[in-house]
């Protein structure tokens, strides 16, 4: 929040930046030229001149990037990760640079005996060579590597090394912790979805949900999570923290285009304030295949706008037509149909075998009748007498009787099957002729349902709403906006 009171501004500034600005604002060159120093004091003053680097801390108070650039970086995870890595490298390089400069100043002091400069550097070394050696020592010390080829020689260098180790512990731990958080945040969305799936599996196991229902629920939730990416719940939390004006502007940006294009709201197109207020009353619904938006006979007191998906509408379907989700029914009938198919195949084989036997018996009986009619009585009598004498043995007589009994059974079975089949055909024909023709059609988004409730006079909107004259059922996953009639009035 913006602070405009001078006393409060001074209080906050004294707690944060006053001390650093005082140290950075001291004219150290003027003090060095005006104040007489002895040798030890002059060397100490040279060390204090390092405090001038505090002036660089003022850059922390300056925004290098404007707000547009920050917004561009924040919406891209790759740029956010790269900017975090660059920030870590900058901090590490800055601390290492300051420590290297201090280490070189300590080693280049005169009159203190042997130093690391006189021990490890040649006599004719340049400033760049000294800086590289100093940077090498500080970097290996801060990263806790410490090769040991450059070591402190006197007491002052040992004290500085101890201080550098303490600083390196804090800086290195901070850098590593920040880097670990950035790497973990890269896969945070994937990890959250994996936790949701695991929680869903545990819940289904706990409730002993059947597999077909579990598959349908899991498929719906995966589609919902992939589509919304968890922003639907965050959107509700965000709008609760916004002011009424900002909430109205945000929801108008989300739903304003759909409300402007709605033909039943054409009278509000010139009144943007009304559309913004109406946008705050809109609610969203995610529906699966088989879900009903409206049913015949229900109270028509709200309007539905199909934003995405496909819907089948009907004028004379029953109220309870397909009450369950078709995705769930597909899972159930896919298992049931396989079992029934095997039973039907076995019954079909028995039926065909019996029908073939009956047809063969009928052909043989017709052949015998034709032979009897064509021959004379005497010749037929002689043939029957010869046949009787031929098959007079008891075994052949018993076999003939059994064959006749079997033929009769098969004939009756075939007649019964044919009779039942004809009855089913007649019942099916009667049922089809008695039922009315279903008037239905499929429509895709954008589409509007229930807007006829606005045709009643406004004075009657508080009375009992009219009934829906048609039903609308989703044929695929759909997204629907809902507006109450009372919110429009």
Secondary structure, DSSP 8 states (H G I E B T S, - for coil): -----HHHHHHHHHHHTHHHHHHHHS-HHHHHHHS---HHHHHHHHHHGGGGGGGGGGGGGS-SS-HHHHHHHHT-HHHHHHHHHHHHHHHHHHHHHHHHHHHHHHHT-SSSS--HHHHHS-TT--HHHHHHHHHHHHHHHHTT---SSS---SHHHHHHHHHHHHHHHHHHHHHHHHHHHHHHHHTHHHHHHHHHHHHHHHHHHHHT--HHHHHHHHHHHHHHHHHHTTHHHHHHHHHHHS-HHHHHHHHHHHHHHHHHH-GGGGGGTT-HHHHHHHHTT-EEEEE-TT-EEE-TTSB--EEEEEEESEEEEESS--TTTT-S-HHHHHHHHHHHHHHHHHHHHHHHHHHHHHHHHHHHHHHHHHHHHHHHHHS-HHHHHHHHHHHHHHT-SHHHHHHHHHHHHHHHHHHHHHHHHHHHHHHHHHHHHHHHHHS----EEEEESSEEESGGGGGS-GGGTTS---B-SSEEEESS-EEEEEEEHHHH-
